[in-house]
Amino acid sequence: MTGISPPEPLLVFDFDGVLVDGMDEYWWAARTAALQLSPALALPEQAPPGFARLRPLIHKGWEMVLMAAELSRPDLALENLLADYSRRLPELLARWGWSDAELQETLEQVRSRAIRRDLPAWLALHRFYPGVVERLRQLERDGITWMVLTTKGQAFAQRLLESAALAPAAVHGHEQGSKPEVLKQLLGHHPRVWFVEDRRPTLERVRADPGLAAVRCFLVSWGYLGPADGVDLPEGIHWLEPDRFAAPLALWP
């Protein structure tokens, strides 16, 4: 009897921190949005070191704008914020008198305006990680379906992919719902879903959801990782380094 090979997996990639390094754009957009909301803020044109330290904790775009505003405060206790980031967000929104929806809308207005006025300049603030474009094109040549699942606005991710002549089967932005919600929808059509992410908390939420038990999870070794994110990974989260990422899927951990 001949065994039946399992179907090829559907590869679902996070965008920022997995495919693209957009740190320069994040600070530029966050700073511009914060100044639009509060023009008196004193914010440097170059990202301060604290922004890079906060970036691994940031989950959604609006948080970047809030963190830019916080970094303007001379009395900011950065270590305290790093230690208790998620729980502090409602308090910080209240301090500034903003809502998450207001910040997200302002951020997307800033990006949309930049794309309309000077698309090449906006694209130049991003770079694909080494080897990513080549690997994604190889997946396409091999007939492997891949998609993007991001908390970024769908249109912005699409623009960047188009700039590299990349054509995923779909781009799911924050407009399509949370990552667990989208993954559940995908599982309804694909029996094998592999999810590649750079945020350990996101993968831990996926692993904790019984409805997503079939999703194979990978944490990349590059991107916006905290100092301890790759240490003592729980069962079911696989550490993915660049050499394995470049290898055939059969050799992935």
C-alpha positions in Angstrom: 0.0 0.0 0.0 1.3 3.4 -0.9 1.1 6.1 1.8 -0.6 9.3 1.0 1.6 12.4 1.5 0.1 15.1 3.6 -0.9 18.3 1.8 1.7 21.1 1.7 1.4 23.5 4.6 -0.1 27.0 4.2 2.6 29.4 5.4 1.3 32.4 7.2 3.9 35.1 7.9 3.7 38.0 10.3 5.0 41.1 8.5 6.9 43.6 10.7 9.8 41.9 12.4 9.5 38.7 10.2 9.6 39.9 6.6 10.3 43.6 6.9 12.4 45.8 9.2 10.7 49.1 9.3 12.1 50.7 12.4 13.0 53.9 10.7 9.4 54.2 9.4 7.9 53.3 12.7 9.6 56.2 14.5 9.0 58.6 11.6 5.2 57.7 11.4 4.8 57.6 15.2 6.6 60.9 15.7 4.6 62.6 12.9 1.3 61.3 14.3 2.1 62.3 17.9 3.1 65.8 16.7 -0.1 66.1 14.7 -2.1 65.4 17.9 0.1 67.4 20.2 2.3 69.9 18.3 4.2 71.1 21.4 5.9 67.8 22.0 9.7 67.8 21.9 10.6 64.7 19.8 13.9 64.1 18.0 14.0 63.2 14.3 16.0 60.1 15.0 14.5 57.4 17.1 15.7 57.5 20.7 17.2 54.3 22.2 14.1 53.9 24.4 11.9 53.4 21.3 14.0 50.4 20.2 13.7 48.9 23.6 9.9 49.3 23.7 9.4 48.0 20.1 9.3 44.3 21.1 6.4 45.0 23.4 4.4 47.0 20.9 1.5 45.0 19.4 -0.6 47.4 17.4 0.3 50.6 15.5 -1.5 53.0 17.8 0.8 52.0 20.6 3.8 53.4 18.7 2.2 56.8 18.7 1.5 56.6 22.4 5.1 55.5 23.1 6.4 58.4 21.0 4.5 60.8 23.2 5.7 59.1 26.4 9.3 59.3 25.3 8.9 63.1 25.1 8.4 63.2 28.9 11.6 64.2 30.8 10.3 62.3 33.9 9.5 59.0 32.0 10.6 56.0 34.1 11.4 53.8 31.1 12.4 50.7 33.2 9.1 50.8 35.0 7.2 51.1 31.7 9.2 48.2 30.2 8.4 46.0 33.2 4.6 46.6 33.2 3.9 47.7 29.6 0.5 46.1 28.8 -1.1 47.1 32.1 0.1 50.7 31.8 -1.5 51.3 28.4 -5.0 52.4 29.6 -3.4 54.7 32.2 -1.2 56.3 29.5 -4.1 56.8 27.1 -6.0 58.5 29.9 -3.0 60.7 30.7 -2.9 62.1 27.2 -6.6 62.1 26.7 -6.5 59.9 23.6 -8.2 56.7 22.5 -6.6 53.8 20.7 -9.0 54.4 17.7 -7.9 58.0 17.5 -4.3 57.1 17.5 -4.7 54.4 14.9 -6.7 56.6 12.6 -4.0 59.4 12.9 -1.2 57.0 12.2 -2.9 55.6 9.1 -3.6 59.2 7.9 0.1 60.0 8.2 1.0 56.9 6.2 -1.6 57.4 3.6 -0.5 61.0 3.1 3.2 59.9 2.8 2.3 57.3 0.2 0.3 59.8 -1.9 3.0 62.5 -1.7 6.2 60.5 -2.1 5.8 56.7 -2.3 9.5 56.0 -3.0 10.6 58.0 0.0 8.1 56.1 2.2 9.2 52.7 0.8 12.9 53.6 1.4 12.2 53.8 5.2 11.7 50.0 5.1 14.0 47.0 4.2 13.2 43.3 3.8 15.4 41.2 6.0 18.3 39.4 4.2 17.2 36.4 2.3 13.4 37.0 2.8 12.5 38.1 -0.8 14.5 35.2 -2.3 12.9 32.7 0.0 9.4 33.9 -0.6 10.0 33.7 -4.4 11.3 30.2 -4.0 8.1 29.2 -2.1 6.1 30.5 -5.1 8.3 28.5 -7.5 7.8 25.4 -5.4 4.0 25.8 -5.4 3.7 26.6 -1.7 0.9 28.9 -0.8 1.9 31.8 1.6 0.0 34.7 3.1 0.7 37.7 5.4 -1.1 38.2 8.7 -0.3 41.5 10.3 -1.6 44.1 12.7 -0.5 46.7 10.1 -3.1 48.2 7.8 -3.6 45.9 4.9 -3.0 48.5 2.2 0.4 49.5 3.7 1.7 46.0 3.8 0.4 45.4 0.3 2.4 48.4 -1.0 5.6 47.1 0.5 5.1 43.6 -0.9 4.4 45.0 -4.4 7.6 47.1 -4.2 9.5 43.7 -4.0 7.3 42.1 -6.7 5.9 39.7 -4.1 2.4 38.3 -4.5 1.1 36.4 -1.5 -2.2 34.5 -1.8 -3.7 37.1 0.7 -2.7 39.9 3.0 -4.7 40.0 6.2 -4.4 43.3 8.0 -5.8 44.5 11.3 -9.1 45.2 9.4 -9.7 41.4 9.1 -9.7 40.8 12.9 -7.2 39.5 15.4 -4.6 37.0 14.4 -6.2 34.1 16.3 -9.5 34.9 14.6 -8.0 34.9 11.1 -6.0 31.7 11.8 -9.2 29.9 12.8 -10.8 31.0 9.5 -7.8 29.7 7.6 -7.9 26.4 9.4 -11.4 25.9 8.1 -9.9 25.7 4.6 -6.4 24.4 5.1 -5.6 21.4 7.3 -2.0 22.4 7.8 -1.3 26.0 8.8 2.2 27.1 9.8 2.4 30.5 11.5 5.7 32.4 11.6 5.9 35.3 14.1 8.4 37.4 16.0 6.2 38.1 19.1 6.3 35.3 21.6 3.2 36.5 23.4 1.2 36.2 20.2 2.4 32.6 19.7 1.6 31.8 23.3 -1.9 33.0 22.8 -2.3 30.8 19.7 -0.9 27.8 21.6 -3.3 28.4 24.5 -6.4 28.3 22.2 -7.7 24.8 21.8 -9.3 25.8 18.5 -5.8 26.5 17.1 -4.1 23.3 18.3 -3.4 22.3 14.7 -1.4 25.5 13.9 2.3 24.9 13.9 4.1 27.9 15.4 7.5 29.3 14.7 9.3 32.2 16.5 12.0 33.8 14.3 15.4 34.5 15.7 15.5 37.9 14.1 13.1 40.8 14.3 11.9 42.7 17.4 12.6 40.3 20.1 13.0 41.0 23.8 16.2 39.8 25.6 14.5 36.6 26.9 12.0 35.8 24.2 14.0 32.9 22.8 14.7 31.3 26.2 12.8 28.2 27.4 10.2 28.3 24.7 7.1 26.4 25.6 6.2 23.2 23.8 4.8 23.8 20.4 6.7 26.9 19.6 9.7 26.2 17.3 12.8 28.5 17.1 13.4 29.4 13.5 16.9 30.7 12.5 17.8 32.2 9.1 19.5 29.0 7.8 16.5 26.9 8.6 14.2 29.5 7.1 16.1 29.2 3.9 16.1 25.4 3.9 13.4 23.2 2.4 10.2 23.0 4.6 11.0 19.4 5.4 14.0 20.6 7.4 12.2 23.2 9.4 12.1 22.5 13.2 
